[in-house]
Amino acid sequence: MIVGVTPFHGNVDFEVFQKISERKIRFPRENPPEVNDLIDKLLQLSPEERLGAGKIGSENDFKALKAHPFFSDINFDKLYKTLPPIPEEYHPYF
């Protein structure tokens, strides 16, 4: 959703599955480093190693996810008071 394309590409499902299992992630060149780092940490093969999925107090717990540089502009203590952005009108191209 951040980038607009999936991180794993292939001509057939098997090829995509192989890239996932081998963690062959393809990042667009224009991605900021903090975006690539966040995606990389969320796509760890082992669920326990994924950022935000660790046990409370571990280096990859939910607090570590919220502290990631990608979220540096977000004040999580006041987030519930923030109005959501107004969605733009959708115009399909077909």
MDAnalysis code that builds the backbone (N, CA, C; Angstrom):
import MDAnalysis as mda
import numpy as np

u = mda.Universe.empty(282, n_residues=94, atom_resindex=np.repeat(np.arange(94), 3), trajectory=True)
u.add_TopologyAttr("name", ["N", "CA", "C"] * 94)
u.add_TopologyAttr("resid", np.arange(1, 95))
u.add_TopologyAttr("resname", ["MET", "ILE", "VAL", "GLY", "VAL", "THR", "PRO", "PHE", "HIS", "GLY", "ASN", "VAL", "ASP", "PHE", "GLU", "VAL", "PHE", "GLN", "LYS", "ILE", "SER", "GLU", "ARG", "LYS", "ILE", "ARG", "PHE", "PRO", "ARG", "GLU", "ASN", "PRO", "PRO", "GLU", "VAL", "ASN", "ASP", "LEU", "ILE", "ASP", "LYS", "LEU", "LEU", "GLN", "LEU", "SER", "PRO", "GLU", "GLU", "ARG", "LEU", "GLY", "ALA", "GLY", "LYS", "ILE", "GLY", "SER", "GLU", "ASN", "ASP", "PHE", "LYS", "ALA", "LEU", "LYS", "ALA", "HIS", "PRO", "PHE", "PHE", "SER", "ASP", "ILE", "ASN", "PHE", "ASP", "LYS", "LEU", "TYR", "LYS", "THR", "LEU", "PRO", "PRO", "ILE", "PRO", "GLU", "GLU", "TYR", "HIS", "PRO", "TYR", "PHE"])
u.atoms.positions = np.array([
    [0.817, -1.192, 0.000],
    [0.000, 0.000, 0.000],
    [0.860, 1.256, 0.000],
    [2.001, 1.188, 0.617],
    [2.894, 2.349, 0.649],
    [3.473, 2.614, -0.730],
    [3.858, 1.541, -1.406],
    [4.590, 1.652, -2.655],
    [3.674, 1.602, -3.872],
    [2.622, 0.813, -3.788],
    [1.698, 0.673, -4.909],
    [1.885, -0.601, -5.698],
    [2.896, -1.380, -5.362],
    [3.141, -2.679, -5.988],
    [3.542, -3.672, -4.904],
    [3.397, -4.957, -5.214],
    [3.805, -5.975, -4.245],
    [5.325, -6.119, -4.255],
    [5.913, -6.546, -3.138],
    [7.370, -6.665, -3.076],
    [7.917, -7.904, -3.782],
    [7.050, -8.846, -4.150],
    [7.487, -10.072, -4.811],
    [6.783, -10.185, -6.160],
    [7.553, -10.396, -7.207],
    [6.996, -10.459, -8.556],
    [7.425, -11.744, -9.240],
    [6.545, -12.272, -10.086],
    [6.871, -13.453, -10.866],
    [5.820, -13.664, -11.933],
    [6.171, -14.481, -12.903],
    [5.238, -14.763, -13.996],
    [4.190, -15.794, -13.618],
    [4.524, -16.657, -12.659],
    [3.585, -17.680, -12.190],
    [3.628, -17.710, -10.664],
    [2.581, -18.263, -10.062],
    [2.484, -18.302, -8.606],
    [3.694, -18.973, -7.961],
    [4.199, -20.049, -8.560],
    [5.336, -20.758, -7.982],
    [6.564, -19.858, -7.879],
    [6.790, -19.067, -8.899],
    [7.933, -18.143, -8.893],
    [7.786, -17.112, -7.772],
    [6.595, -16.606, -7.579],
    [6.338, -15.651, -6.494],
    [6.576, -16.328, -5.143],
    [6.069, -17.553, -4.988],
    [6.255, -18.295, -3.742],
    [7.735, -18.500, -3.447],
    [8.530, -18.844, -4.463],
    [9.972, -19.028, -4.261],
    [10.622, -17.736, -3.786],
    [10.251, -16.629, -4.380],
    [10.838, -15.345, -3.980],
    [10.463, -14.997, -2.548],
    [9.238, -15.330, -2.150],
    [8.812, -15.088, -0.768],
    [9.636, -15.949, 0.183],
    [9.734, -17.236, -0.116],
    [10.438, -18.152, 0.785],
    [11.936, -17.868, 0.842],
    [12.495, -17.247, -0.189],
    [13.912, -16.884, -0.210],
    [14.137, -15.419, 0.185],
    [13.050, -14.715, 0.470],
    [13.076, -13.292, 0.837],
    [13.763, -12.439, -0.221],
    [13.480, -12.702, -1.471],
    [14.021, -11.889, -2.558],
    [13.063, -10.726, -2.787],
    [13.237, -9.695, -1.976],
    [12.358, -8.532, -2.001],
    [12.896, -7.523, -3.006],
    [12.009, -7.013, -3.833],
    [12.388, -5.989, -4.817],
    [11.767, -4.662, -4.382],
    [12.628, -3.692, -4.083],
    [12.164, -2.370, -3.668],
    [12.337, -1.373, -4.810],
    [11.344, -0.520, -5.039],
    [11.522, 0.550, -6.027],
    [12.666, 1.481, -5.611],
    [13.433, 1.956, -6.574],
    [14.586, 2.834, -6.280],
    [14.191, 4.103, -5.551],
    [12.990, 4.593, -5.843],
    [12.589, 5.886, -5.264],
    [12.094, 5.774, -3.818],
    [12.013, 4.571, -3.288],
    [11.567, 4.414, -1.899],
    [12.542, 5.077, -0.934],
    [12.038, 5.807, 0.033],
    [12.915, 6.293, 1.095],
    [13.451, 5.104, 1.903],
    [14.646, 5.209, 2.453],
    [15.243, 4.090, 3.203],
    [14.370, 3.594, 4.357],
    [13.658, 4.503, 5.035],
    [12.830, 4.068, 6.164],
    [11.643, 3.214, 5.712],
    [11.165, 3.429, 4.483],
    [10.089, 2.598, 3.932],
    [10.613, 1.186, 3.683],
    [11.777, 1.090, 3.023],
    [12.363, -0.223, 2.756],
    [12.671, -0.963, 4.057],
    [13.186, -0.250, 5.031],
    [13.514, -0.884, 6.308],
    [12.266, -1.408, 6.999],
    [11.196, -0.623, 7.001],
    [9.947, -1.064, 7.624],
    [9.399, -2.301, 6.910],
    [9.336, -2.258, 5.589],
    [8.826, -3.402, 4.830],
    [9.681, -4.635, 5.095],
    [10.989, -4.471, 5.075],
    [11.896, -5.590, 5.337],
    [11.635, -6.204, 6.708],
    [11.440, -5.367, 7.713],
    [11.220, -5.871, 9.075],
    [9.837, -6.495, 9.246],
    [8.873, -6.069, 8.459],
    [7.534, -6.665, 8.515],
    [7.444, -7.977, 7.737],
    [8.379, -8.192, 6.810],
    [8.336, -9.386, 5.967],
    [9.333, -10.471, 6.392],
    [9.748, -10.450, 7.647],
    [10.608, -11.526, 8.141],
    [9.882, -12.857, 8.001],
    [10.601, -13.904, 7.627],
    [9.970, -15.211, 7.444],
    [9.373, -15.741, 8.739],
    [10.090, -15.600, 9.821],
    [9.602, -16.086, 11.111],
    [8.654, -15.052, 11.721],
    [7.403, -15.425, 11.979],
    [6.442, -14.457, 12.531],
    [6.926, -13.786, 13.819],
    [7.649, -14.513, 14.662],
    [8.123, -13.931, 15.931],
    [9.165, -12.840, 15.713],
    [9.840, -12.875, 14.579],
    [10.889, -11.893, 14.287],
    [10.358, -10.641, 13.606],
    [9.107, -10.647, 13.203],
    [8.542, -9.480, 12.512],
    [8.373, -8.315, 13.482],
    [8.674, -7.133, 12.997],
    [8.549, -5.936, 13.820],
    [7.110, -5.781, 14.289],
    [6.945, -5.647, 15.595],
    [5.621, -5.492, 16.180],
    [5.017, -6.790, 16.669],
    [5.640, -7.919, 16.343],
    [5.083, -9.221, 16.703],
    [5.814, -9.881, 17.868],
    [6.859, -9.244, 18.356],
    [7.627, -9.839, 19.442],
    [6.916, -9.732, 20.786],
    [7.413, -10.489, 21.728],
    [6.855, -10.445, 23.079],
    [7.098, -9.077, 23.698],
    [6.221, -8.671, 24.594],
    [6.346, -7.373, 25.260],
    [7.713, -7.277, 25.924],
    [8.396, -6.181, 25.646],
    [9.723, -5.951, 26.200],
    [10.852, -6.408, 25.296],
    [10.522, -7.116, 24.211],
    [11.566, -7.559, 23.283],
    [11.907, -6.425, 22.325],
    [12.967, -6.628, 21.555],
    [13.415, -5.572, 20.641],
    [12.530, -5.427, 19.408],
    [11.559, -6.305, 19.228],
    [10.642, -6.172, 18.098],
    [9.184, -6.240, 18.545],
    [8.918, -5.708, 19.735],
    [7.542, -5.689, 20.231],
    [6.758, -4.529, 19.610],
    [5.525, -4.362, 20.047],
    [4.666, -3.319, 19.482],
    [5.249, -1.922, 19.690],
    [5.912, -1.686, 20.813],
    [6.538, -0.378, 21.046],
    [7.645, -0.120, 20.022],
    [8.381, -1.166, 19.670],
    [9.437, -1.024, 18.656],
    [8.833, -0.677, 17.300],
    [7.692, -1.261, 16.985],
    [7.000, -0.923, 15.735],
    [6.620, 0.556, 15.728],
    [6.023, 1.024, 16.797],
    [5.605, 2.430, 16.873],
    [6.802, 3.386, 16.867],
    [7.963, 2.909, 17.314],
    [9.162, 3.746, 17.374],
    [9.947, 3.750, 16.060],
    [9.512, 2.970, 15.092],
    [10.240, 2.911, 13.817],
    [10.242, 4.297, 13.168],
    [11.342, 4.692, 12.513],
    [11.433, 6.020, 11.889],
    [10.307, 6.325, 10.896],
    [9.720, 5.324, 10.267],
    [8.617, 5.572, 9.337],
    [7.466, 6.292, 10.025],
    [7.258, 6.011, 11.308],
    [6.149, 6.597, 12.057],
    [6.563, 7.826, 12.876],
    [7.703, 8.420, 12.562],
    [8.227, 9.528, 13.380],
    [7.294, 10.739, 13.434],
    [6.460, 10.940, 12.426],
    [5.537, 12.091, 12.399],
    [4.260, 11.843, 13.196],
    [4.071, 10.640, 13.680],
    [2.805, 10.291, 14.325],
    [2.936, 10.359, 15.835],
    [2.047, 11.114, 16.446],
    [1.960, 11.153, 17.899],
    [0.869, 10.149, 18.301],
    [1.284, 8.965, 18.688],
    [0.327, 7.905, 18.978],
    [-0.560, 8.225, 20.181],
    [-0.079, 9.090, 21.086],
    [-0.896, 9.458, 22.244],
    [-2.089, 10.332, 21.848],
    [-1.970, 11.063, 20.748],
    [-3.044, 11.947, 20.302],
    [-3.721, 11.458, 19.027],
    [-3.311, 10.317, 18.535],
    [-3.815, 9.822, 17.268],
    [-5.327, 9.640, 17.271],
    [-5.872, 9.182, 18.385],
    [-7.315, 8.940, 18.451],
    [-8.122, 10.236, 18.349],
    [-7.497, 11.373, 18.600],
    [-8.180, 12.661, 18.500],
    [-8.052, 13.282, 17.104],
    [-7.213, 12.697, 16.272],
    [-6.936, 13.247, 14.952],
    [-8.033, 12.852, 13.960],
    [-8.484, 13.829, 13.191],
    [-9.479, 13.541, 12.163],
    [-8.813, 12.817, 11.002],
    [-9.487, 11.829, 10.452],
    [-8.901, 11.140, 9.300],
    [-8.922, 12.056, 8.077],
    [-8.024, 11.788, 7.118],
    [-8.033, 12.620, 5.914],
    [-9.319, 12.387, 5.127],
    [-9.735, 13.404, 4.430],
    [-10.933, 13.287, 3.595],
    [-10.537, 12.543, 2.329],
    [-11.220, 11.428, 2.048],
    [-10.833, 10.670, 0.846],
    [-11.131, 11.440, -0.424],
    [-10.250, 11.270, -1.380],
    [-10.468, 11.900, -2.686],
    [-11.484, 11.061, -3.454],
    [-12.192, 11.709, -4.338],
    [-13.177, 10.987, -5.141],
    [-12.453, 10.032, -6.078],
    [-12.941, 8.832, -6.168],
    [-12.298, 7.795, -6.988],
    [-12.840, 7.839, -8.405],
    [-11.930, 7.888, -9.369],
    [-12.299, 7.881, -10.791],
    [-11.548, 6.746, -11.474],
    [-12.223, 5.616, -11.698],
    [-11.532, 4.503, -12.380],
    [-11.164, 4.887, -13.801],
    [-10.099, 4.267, -14.277],
    [-9.586, 4.589, -15.615],
    [-10.265, 3.793, -16.715],
    [-11.092, 2.846, -16.378],
    [-11.734, 2.044, -17.422],
    [-13.216, 2.264, -17.433],
])
